[in-house]
Amino acid sequence: MNGSGSGIRTRRTAVTGIGVVAPNGLHADTYWKSVKEGASVLDRITREGCEHLPLRVAGEVRGFDPSALIEETFLVQTDLFTHFALAAADAALQDAGLTKAAAVADSPYSVGVVTAAGSGGGEFGQRELQKLWGQGSRFVGPYQSIAWFYAASTGQISIRSGFKGPCGVVASDEAGGLDAVAHAARVVERGTDVVVVGAAEAPLAPYSMVCQLGYPELSTDEDPATAYRPFTSAARGFVPAEGGAVLIVEEADRAHRRGAVVRATVAGHAATFTGASHWDQSREGLAHAIHGALDEAGCAPEEIDVVFADAMGVPEADRAEALALVDALGRHGTRVPVTAPKTGIGRSYCGAPLLDIAAAVLAMEHGQIPPTPNVFDICHQIDLVTATARPAELRTALVLSRGLMGSNAALVLRRGPGSTA
């Protein structure tokens, strides 16, 4: 799976489990209900220490109690972004009908873990650095060396569950979420039975937020209803969010043999890089990634039934994405339904494309294209679904993602036979 695709897959990679921790739901079912209804949960930031910062609106995960879900041994070693990932991984395994014991019944080396991370454990790191400067080195805990690390979620999921198969982390910007799923699919194709794959971010600690203020694409609008409106003349940037999703992927025939429901298959992926902040260049890069993903999936442009857009919320970036759809899909690019549920919850960096994948799988299962919250008066030639969900027969979905540093990625999903739509 390279930048231009690498031919049709010989082993199908099935999605059999979904775990979600998002601003609009702590479970896949509640997440889907909110997404389908087009609810927006964007609100003023309430985190202590953030009151004086110009970033006012975000998608916060509320009601999440890590102590009720994760053992104290792991809690003290890890940052909130890993707490999200651990909880989502547990939920995904349960959804796939796999206990940890059953997952490693054949061998602990039969299950791998792959996550993507854009920043790592900012809240944990800030707390320990404050202790260092305020109290001295003896007050810094031993876990500072690992909790902030972008690979922490991969390592802790693996250690906690006893998964000893191929493990890795995609340390990238936002499009790394799609790249992680592609990497997991490659691991499955090479013979690993099961891979736990996903991304979750926690970028709303004061230190992390100050770092983000350097992004010109960030929206500092103080009104949650207008802060994030991609594809409109009112677009003024994106709203950040925390949370993400974890998937269980496995070889499709193996999933059938164990009686699992194949919810979707990962059909194709490709990625490109066109440079930071050059949004006009992302048109060519994104179109090239779409072509590559379609080629790997053996999919004609007309077979795409829905597009889950990147939806940066920057006029130049939105224009580039709309044009890239036409470049890659031809006239179908102006007719295919497009949606961006993230406008109701914000962009959780590497977690954002994983949440889009979760929404795409659920949309195909239920035959409903979720709307794009808070967005009206589209000023680009795309069929953006707004206001209410649109019933549709969905067999194939295209998920797009771009990162602030210049990455572009496209992923093609096929509806699984377990769908009730």
C-alpha positions, 0 to 999 in steps of 0.5 A: 500500500504505497502512495499510488496504490498497489493492486487489488488485495488478495486477503480481505481485512474485515472490521469486526469491532468498533469502540468509541470515546467521543464528545458525543458518545462513550459507546458506538451506539450513542455515537451513531445516534448523535451522528445520525441526528446531526447533533452538535456538542461543540461548546465553550471549553471548561478545562481548568487553566484554559480560561485566558486562552483565545481558543474558546470552543472545542469538542470535550469528552464529558462524563468519562470516568477512567477509574471505572474502566481501567485498573489503577496500575495503568491509570497512574502510568498513562495520560488521558489520551491513553485512557481513551484508547484503552477504554475504546479498545475494550469496547471494540474487543467486546463488540467483536465478540472477543475476550482477551483470553479468546483473542490469544487462545491460539497464541499471544503472538496472533494479535497485534496493536497499531495506533496513530498519534499526533501529539501524545500525553500533553496533560501528563507531561505538563503536570510533571514539568510543573512539578519539576520547575515548582518543586524539584526533580525529586517530585517528578514521577518515573512514568513521565518518561513513557506517559507522554510518548506517542507510542504509549497507547500501543504499548499499554493496550498490548501490555494490558491485554497480553497481545504480543503480535506485530505492534506499531505506531504511526506518528504523523499528523491527522491523516495518520489515522487512516494510515494506521488502519492501512498498516493494520490491514497490511499486518493482517494480510501478512498472516496476523489473526487480529489487529487492534487499531485506532487513535485517540487524542487529548489535546485540550490541556493548557500546554497542548492548547498553547501549542495548537495556537500556532496553527493558522487553520484553528478557529478562535470563533467564540460561538459554538454554532459558527466556529466550524463551518466548512464548505461555506463562505463563513468557513473560518477554520476548524475546532479541535476535539478530544477522543477517538475510536478503535477498531478490531480488524481480522482476516475476513475468512477467519472472522467468518469461521469464528462466527463474527459479524463482518461489519465492513472490509478495508478495500483500499488505501493510498497516501501522499504528501504535499507540504504544510499549509499549501492547501492549493497543492493538496488538491492534486495530492488528495486526488492522487490518494483517491485514485490510489485507493480506488485502484487498490480496491478495484473500485470504479469512481461510480461505485462510491456511494458516500464520501466522508470528507476531511472538511478542514474549514479553511476556504482554500482547503475546502476548495481544494478538497471539492476540486480533488473529488471531481479530479478523482471521481469525474462528474460523479464527484459533484453528485456523490453524497458528501458528509462531515459529521465532525463539524458537530464534535470537532477534529480530534486530530488522528482520532478524527478519521477513525471516528469517520471510519466508525461513522461510515461503517455504521452508515452502511449498516443502517442505510443512512448518510448522517448530516453535516451539523452547523453547515448551511449555504454551501459554496462548492459544487458538492452534494453535501448532506446537511440538516437531516440524515439521508436514506441511501443504499450504501455499499462503498464508502470513501473516507478522506483525511488531510493533516496540517503538515501536508499529509493526504490519505484516502480509504475505501470501505466496503459494506460487510455481509453482516449489514442489515440495510 
